[in-house]
């Protein structure tokens, strides 16, 4: 099966939307926490904060693009970043969870290669 052509049942679509929203909310919380720690000691620091938020906005635009063809890769990224946990994927069906898990393993394998160099 071509993974880009996965079929999503109604219940899987509902579960996917909930997971997507959950990961985004957790990511927003992380961002808000990081902003609290942002050093604002001089006037110029405001522009550094703006630059940081612009960078984060671009990252969020990429990370939270709700298209079914992209969801398995995004869910793998969310798992890798700790924004989702594997047991939360239950509603997606075995085939999708297996594919997402393969992607996570691949991501972690690449990270491990980078650490060895």
Secondary structure by P-SEA (a helix, b strand, c coil): cccccccccaaaaaaaaaaaaaaaaaaaaaaaaaaaaccccccaaaaaaaaaaaaaaaaaaaaccccccaaaaaaaaaaaaccccccccccccaaaaaaaaaaaaaaaaaaaaaaac
